[in-house]
Amino acid sequence: MTTFADLGLAPELLQAVADQGYEQPTPIQAQAIPVVLAGRDMMGGAQTGAGKTAGFTLPLLQRLAHHANTSASPARHPVRALILTPTRELAAQVEESVRAYGKHIPLRSTVVFGGIAMDPQTAALRRGVEILVATPGRLLDHVQQKVLNLGQVEIFVLDEADRMLDMGFIPDIKRIIALLPAKRQNLLFSATFPDEVRKLAQTLLHDPVTVQVAPKHATADLVTHRMYPVARERKRDLLVHIIRTRDIKQVLVFCSTRLGANRLAYQLNREGVHTAAIHGDKSQAERIEALDAFKSGKVGVLVATDVAARGIDIEDLPFVVNFDLPNTPEDYVHRIGRTGRAGKAGEAVSLVCPEEHERLAEIERMIKKQIPREILTGFGPDAARTSSLMPERRRGGREREQPSLVASGVKAAPQPTDPIFYAPYEPEQAAPAAESKSMAPAGAAPTAAPKRQVAALLGGLRRTGN
């Protein structure tokens, strides 16, 4: 079985890895580290939580080790490696890994991202760093302030490239790439490889080695999937029921919007479930405080949006809950990748209302598996609406994702019967002449009807009367 020593890592790095408690490399690490050490460009992909960060951090540190020095002069510490990440949390996690694995090598590192003051970051950059971890926007801010020179970068790492695309960072990335030397090593890492990522790789990478240890859009094998059909208005009640009946001590809950995350966190706290929220409207200090409280166990529930949770790396996280299904199927893979990490089992629970049945079908098509359904008494929607979420067995054992109401034996909900919506238009008929005469008072002289214009449906105007 392969060990870290077999991969050709330096003794200082092997000691740092041992200090972190790791004994054997993950598949992505075993394949990626030799490629990066050889100086090749690489496109690497693996399931979220498979150890991609160490897969590029360890060989990056070894390739830059010959630049290590203890000089106080900033000129002796230019930026040699640039690592771009889409979110603040992920940037902080990566830089923490750089410091942990490089603690026995005198290379400087720092991280820059938005949401906090620039002055401390500027001071760190002016002192000089060999390894810089950054988000695209804040990096360009420092470039504009002329406190950062990227002209000596030897290794460029684009982490979570698929999320960069989703968040619209491609124009910023192209601007950053234009600031880098033409001769450099390029590493592109991503949890998924949509076609757009491959197109970006074609322009960025030169004769790359592709390392992908799982099929596109694959989910972790150690994660158990479960789906509960529920009426939208009962989702919060069902979440509280699951947390309490299963005695869940730590759970990460995903919402689609910042407002939804705030509202859910407030309501759960009112129910007596200690909860914190993390999303883009929170300051960086608030996000760090919420994440630290969740990691330490001070709060048992962390409600997050997709962007904010992308950098969350928590050991032994047992549960992930999709309070709202994600807008894109790829985000489902990223969400559930927060659990089932480093060989530990996890469970991904989705609370799905009938209005989300199309998103559910897209997710199941992408991951190529049927998510087991379970209806909890008292929480499921009415039978007519549940049918869209429950697969029906076909002959031969195959399942249909969205059975019709008739085929499933469930009566469709009654449609409104107001004739104003369904009856075809019928113009009023003039009363018969005889009837008109009989309604006139006896002895009354006949009166001539006034001439007027009447609109006729699709017939223009016509004259009526004498």
Secondary structure by P-SEA (a helix, b strand, c coil): ccccccccccaaaaaaaaaaccccccaaaaacaaaaaabbbbbcccccccccccccaaaaaaaaccccccccccccccccbbbbbccaaaaaaaaaaaaaaacccccccccccccccaaaaaaaaaacccbbbbcaaaaaaaaaacccccccccbbbbcaaaaaaaacaaaaaaaaaaacccbbbbbbbcccccaaaaaaaaacccbbbbbbccccccccccbbbbbbbbcccaaaaaaaaaaacccccbbbbbbccaaaaaaaaaaaaaaccccccccccccaaaaaaaaaaaaaccccbbbbccccccccccccccccccccccccaaaaaaaacccccccccbbbbbbccccaaaaaaaaaaaaccccbbbbccccccccccccccbbbbcccccccccccccccccccccccccccccccccccccccaaaaaaaccccccccccbbbbbbccccccccccc
